[in-house]
Amino acid sequence: MSHSVTLYTAEACSWCASVKEYLQAREIDFEEIDVSADPTLAEEMVQKTGQMGVPVLDIDGNMVIGFNKSEIDQLLDLV
């Protein structure tokens, strides 16, 4: 099953790099949005989640705050 995955990141975020590596290792396609480069996209993330920190994932419309492996795996049918 194909999933729609958007990953909100920031350039200097080590957790963001870990999430990217995790998704890539599982061959999950995702769109990366660097919120540190675009304030408009950062505001979009805050409006969706109420969170200002990254990483944030949008998996098929379900928001995951931080690098929560169990929640990511469940939403991507990896369990």
C-alpha positions in Angstrom: 0.0 0.0 0.0 1.3 3.4 -0.9 1.2 6.1 1.7 1.4 9.9 1.5 4.2 11.0 3.8 5.4 14.6 4.4 8.3 15.2 6.8 8.7 18.6 8.3 12.4 19.2 9.2 15.0 21.8 9.9 18.6 21.8 8.7 20.3 21.5 12.1 18.0 18.9 13.5 19.6 15.6 14.4 16.3 13.9 15.1 15.1 14.9 11.6 18.2 13.2 10.1 17.4 10.1 12.1 13.8 10.0 10.8 15.0 10.5 7.2 17.4 7.6 7.6 14.7 5.4 9.1 12.3 6.1 6.3 14.9 5.6 3.6 16.1 2.3 5.1 12.5 1.1 4.9 12.2 2.4 1.3 9.4 4.8 2.2 8.9 7.7 -0.2 8.4 11.0 1.5 8.3 14.7 0.7 10.7 16.7 2.9 9.8 20.3 3.9 12.6 22.3 5.5 10.6 24.7 7.7 13.8 26.6 8.7 14.1 27.8 5.1 10.5 28.9 4.6 8.5 30.7 7.4 5.2 30.2 5.5 5.7 26.4 5.5 6.7 26.6 9.2 3.4 28.4 9.9 1.6 25.7 8.0 3.1 23.0 10.2 2.2 25.0 13.4 -1.4 25.4 12.2 -1.7 21.6 11.5 -0.1 20.5 14.8 0.2 23.3 17.3 3.9 22.3 17.5 6.8 24.5 16.7 9.5 21.8 17.0 10.6 19.3 14.4 10.5 16.6 13.2 6.8 16.3 12.4 5.4 13.7 10.0 2.1 13.8 8.2 1.3 10.2 7.3 -1.9 10.0 5.3 -3.3 13.0 7.3 -2.2 11.6 10.7 0.3 13.9 12.4 3.3 12.3 14.3 5.2 14.6 16.5 8.9 13.7 17.0 10.6 10.4 16.1 8.0 8.0 17.4 9.0 4.7 15.8 6.0 2.7 17.0 3.5 5.2 15.7 5.3 5.6 12.4 5.5 1.8 11.9 1.8 1.4 12.7 0.7 4.2 10.3 2.9 2.8 7.6 1.8 -0.8 8.1 5.3 -1.9 9.0 4.3 -3.9 12.1 
